[in-house]
Structures are given as structure tokens and as C-alpha cells.
Amino acid sequence: MEIKHKIAIIGATSKTAEAMIRLFIAETDWDILLCTASTEYNFPKEVTVLTIDYEYPKQIRELFLEHMPTVIINTAAITNVDACEVDKKKSWNVNVTWAEQLCRTAAILDAHFIHFSSDYVFDGKSGPYTESDVPNPISYYGKSKLASENACKISYAKTTIIRTNVVYGYSSHNKIDFVQWIINMCELNNSFGVVNDQLSNPTLTDDIALGIKKIIEKKRTGLYHFGGLDFINRIDFAKKIAEIYHLDDSLIQPITTESLNQKAKRPLQSGLISLKASTDLGVKFCGIESGLITLRHQMHVFSQYSK
Ligand SMILES: NC(=O)c1ccc[n+]([C@@H]2O[C@H](COP(=O)([O-])OP(=O)(O)OC[C@H]3O[C@@H](n4cnc5c(N)ncnc54)[C@H](OP(=O)(O)O)[C@@H]3O)[C@@H](O)[C@H]2O)c1
């Protein structure tokens, strides 16, 4: 007989966690255990919330020995790539040491550990990438993500690594992703620059959530790339956002990545090929037009609902 899952999600206020929580509550009878360091949140009443402190990765073992999750999903990370370059110690702690501790805890509990990684493990010279391409990170964030993948690979636990890129989706916790940033900038009504030399395939959080549900149901381990249908230049994505949200796209001006002089290097020709996920899991990742229309609808409906 199948046991009823108890799913623990670390980094519960992340955009990705939010989509999973919504999907799991709507479509499964799984118990949901949310781990967050945030003190302000509005999680659904069906879940259990545990407070964690990212300073102390070892606390998770005791906490999970008490609550006994069957699946552990780690979305927590310092995703600000320039901040990772500045505070390497803190980034390593959240992005790597936590993953190591979660692997160890999952092994003890015989739980399935699902960990999020990034296209930033690649150098961006020859994307889009498949799961068999060789990583070569060019930023500290990318290096930390690759180290976290390695922790999963050498772990005794059943582990699944999900690499994704340019994640966008509804956030009731006001996480500013690229879509929200473009909306905010256009609403200021001043022209602004968007890079015209970065290629990726933006990925909707709802598609990621669906893929994770399939991973759990099919008990899949190993490495999967989750990326949207459209491979697109960042400025073209920005212009599409303006179009779907009826904003003035003439405010968006092309600039190069180099001109930004950012602390962390960016992989330019990136993107993730999701053929394995599509064929093995049966997940169809949406393109940007339908993804943005879905998101616009969710922003309208969910913001009404939370009033
Ligand atoms: N966003 C992207 O475009 C992208 C691209 C590729 C891969 N990924 C990976 O996918 C996963 C989920 O990404 P996401 O965009 O959904 O995450 P997100 O919205 O940026 O949230 C990350 C979560 O990590 C936790 N966290 C721990 N320490 C933090 C710190 N110092 N600063 C900020 N947050 C901290 C927070 O959760 P609590 O406060 O609830 O604990 C936060 O909500 C991450 O592992 C990320 O590396 C993301």
C-alpha cells in the first residue's frame, strides 16, 4: 500500500515553493510541511509551518526526525548572483551547506530529496544545454549551485536535481522576478535598459510545480532540466511582457551585459533543453505568451482573493 506523503518544502516563501504549495493542495492529499526563515507570510491554512534559521543548517536533522517527511524539496537559495559574489561565506552556507545537511537527513529518514539548481552551472558559451553537457560555472553563485549538485550526487539519499532558468510566476510574498521588474520599470514611465545579448528559456513556476509532482509520483531520481518552450533574447522577453501587460515597450532600450559592469559574470548563450523532462515525465513546458497570460490572470484573481 502507498504511504501518504509528507512533503517538506524549504524556502517556503520562494516563487517556486508557492506554485508547488498551490498545486499540491489542489491535486493531492499530501501533508505539507513548510520551512521558512520569514516571519511574514500568508500560507494556506492546510499546511504546517516550521521556522528555520539559515545560520544553523544542522538544526534541520532534529526538526525532521520529529516530523518525518517522506519527501524533502529544497528551493532555498541566495538567488541574487551579485550578492553571492560579495558575501561568499553566506552564499556557501545557504546554497551548499544546507543542501549537504538535507542530503544527510534525507538519507537517515530514507526520504526522497529534490534539490533546485540552475543553468548558471554552465559558462553560456554554447547553450541551450542538455543534462549531459559539462558544467563550467563562471560566477560564485554558479559554483555554489554546482557544489550543491555534487553533494546530492555523492549522497546516500535518493536525490533528484532540477536545473531551471529565468523563473517567473505569481508571488504573494512580493518576490521581484524579471516579469515584475519590467512591469514596475514600465510603470515609472522612464526609458530603461534591458540586455540584448542573453539567451535563455524563461520557465513558469506552475510548470515547475507540475514537473516536481510527477517526479514524486514516478519516484524519479537523477538530473532533469526544466525550461520553457521559447528560447529568447532577454530584451525580446521584456518587450513581450510589455505587450501582454499593455505597457509602453518603447521605454525598453537595448544594452549589453558588459555595459552593466555587474559583480558576477552572466552566461550569455544559455537555456536548458527539457526533452528528458517532457518525454519521461510528460510535462509540457509553456511558451512565454501563454505563460505570461496565465500569470496576468493569476495576478488579477489571486490579488482579488487576498483582499
Ligand atoms: N529565480 C530564477 O530565475 C532561478 C533560476 C535558476 C534556478 N533557480 C533556483 O530555483 C530555486 C528557487 O528559486 P526561486 O526564484 O523560486 O527562489 P526565490 O523566490 O528567490 O526564493 C528563495 C528563498 O530562499 C530562502 N532564502 C534563504 N536565505 C536567503 C537569503 N539570504 N536571501 C533570500 N532568500 C533566502 C527564502 O525562503 P524563506 O524566507 O521562506 O526561508 C527565499 O524565499 C533556487 O534554488 C534557485 O537557485 C532560480
The ligand as an SDF file (V2000), in Angstrom:
LIG
                    3D

 48 52  0  0  0  0  0  0  0  0999 V2000
   14.8010   32.5940   -9.9550 N   0  0  0  0  0  0  0  0  0  0  0  0
   15.4180   32.0920  -11.0110 C   0  0  0  0  0  0  0  0  0  0  0  0
   15.3910   32.6650  -12.1130 O   0  0  0  0  0  0  0  0  0  0  0  0
   16.1360   30.7640  -10.8900 C   0  0  0  0  0  0  0  0  0  0  0  0
   16.8560   30.3040  -11.9880 C   0  0  0  0  0  0  0  0  0  0  0  0
   17.5280   29.0880  -11.8750 C   0  0  0  0  0  0  0  0  0  0  0  0
   17.4690   28.3630  -10.7070 C   0  0  0  0  0  0  0  0  0  0  0  0
   16.7780   28.8260   -9.6500 N   0  0  0  0  0  0  0  0  0  0  0  0
   16.7920   28.0480   -8.4180 C   0  0  0  0  0  0  0  0  0  0  0  0
   15.4640   27.6480   -8.1050 O   0  0  0  0  0  0  0  0  0  0  0  0
   15.2550   27.6890   -6.6890 C   0  0  0  0  0  0  0  0  0  0  0  0
   14.0330   28.5220   -6.3690 C   0  0  0  0  0  0  0  0  0  0  0  0
   14.1960   29.8070   -6.9420 O   0  0  0  0  0  0  0  0  0  0  0  0
   13.1150   30.9530   -6.7110 P   0  0  0  0  0  0  0  0  0  0  0  0
   13.4060   32.0280   -7.7020 O   0  0  0  0  0  0  0  0  0  0  0  0
   11.7690   30.3570   -6.5950 O   0  0  0  0  0  0  0  0  0  0  0  0
   13.5900   31.4620   -5.2720 O   0  0  0  0  0  0  0  0  0  0  0  0
   13.2840   32.8690   -4.5680 P   0  0  0  0  0  0  0  0  0  0  0  0
   11.9030   33.3200   -4.9170 O   0  0  0  0  0  0  0  0  0  0  0  0
   14.4360   33.7950   -4.8420 O   0  0  0  0  0  0  0  0  0  0  0  0
   13.3120   32.4530   -3.0460 O   0  0  0  0  0  0  0  0  0  0  0  0
   14.4150   31.8130   -2.4540 C   0  0  0  0  0  0  0  0  0  0  0  0
   14.0720   31.5180   -0.9970 C   0  0  0  0  0  0  0  0  0  0  0  0
   15.2820   31.1490   -0.3350 O   0  0  0  0  0  0  0  0  0  0  0  0
   15.1850   31.4760    1.0410 C   0  0  0  0  0  0  0  0  0  0  0  0
   16.4040   32.1850    1.4510 N   0  0  0  0  0  0  0  0  0  0  0  0
   17.3280   31.7230    2.3200 C   0  0  0  0  0  0  0  0  0  0  0  0
   18.2960   32.6000    2.5190 N   0  0  0  0  0  0  0  0  0  0  0  0
   18.0170   33.6610    1.7680 C   0  0  0  0  0  0  0  0  0  0  0  0
   18.6500   34.9140    1.5490 C   0  0  0  0  0  0  0  0  0  0  0  0
   19.7920   35.2570    2.1730 N   0  0  0  0  0  0  0  0  0  0  0  0
   18.0790   35.7810    0.6870 N   0  0  0  0  0  0  0  0  0  0  0  0
   16.9390   35.4740    0.0430 C   0  0  0  0  0  0  0  0  0  0  0  0
   16.2790   34.3000    0.2230 N   0  0  0  0  0  0  0  0  0  0  0  0
   16.8160   33.4070    1.0810 C   0  0  0  0  0  0  0  0  0  0  0  0
   13.9150   32.3340    1.2180 C   0  0  0  0  0  0  0  0  0  0  0  0
   12.8990   31.4740    1.7530 O   0  0  0  0  0  0  0  0  0  0  0  0
   12.2650   31.6030    3.2490 P   0  0  0  0  0  0  0  0  0  0  0  0
   12.3980   33.0360    3.6690 O   0  0  0  0  0  0  0  0  0  0  0  0
   10.8580   31.1830    3.0660 O   0  0  0  0  0  0  0  0  0  0  0  0
   13.0560   30.6880    4.1000 O   0  0  0  0  0  0  0  0  0  0  0  0
   13.5340   32.6920   -0.2110 C   0  0  0  0  0  0  0  0  0  0  0  0
   12.1550   32.8500   -0.3770 O   0  0  0  0  0  0  0  0  0  0  0  0
   16.5590   28.2120   -6.0740 C   0  0  0  0  0  0  0  0  0  0  0  0
   17.3090   27.1270   -5.5880 O   0  0  0  0  0  0  0  0  0  0  0  0
   17.2810   28.8600   -7.2370 C   0  0  0  0  0  0  0  0  0  0  0  0
   18.6810   28.7870   -7.0840 O   0  0  0  0  0  0  0  0  0  0  0  0
   16.1020   30.0120   -9.7200 C   0  0  0  0  0  0  0  0  0  0  0  0
  1  2  1  0
  2  3  2  0
  2  4  1  0
  4  5  1  0
  4 48  2  0
  5  6  2  0
  6  7  1  0
  7  8  2  0
  8  9  1  0
  8 48  1  0
  9 10  1  0
  9 46  1  0
 10 11  1  0
 11 12  1  0
 11 44  1  0
 12 13  1  0
 13 14  1  0
 14 15  2  0
 14 16  1  0
 14 17  1  0
 17 18  1  0
 18 19  2  0
 18 20  1  0
 18 21  1  0
 21 22  1  0
 22 23  1  0
 23 24  1  0
 23 42  1  0
 24 25  1  0
 25 26  1  0
 25 36  1  0
 26 27  1  0
 26 35  1  0
 27 28  2  0
 28 29  1  0
 29 30  1  0
 29 35  2  0
 30 31  1  0
 30 32  2  0
 32 33  1  0
 33 34  2  0
 34 35  1  0
 36 37  1  0
 36 42  1  0
 37 38  1  0
 38 39  2  0
 38 40  1  0
 38 41  1  0
 42 43  1  0
 44 45  1  0
 44 46  1  0
 46 47  1  0
M  CHG  2   8   1  16  -1
M  END
$$$$
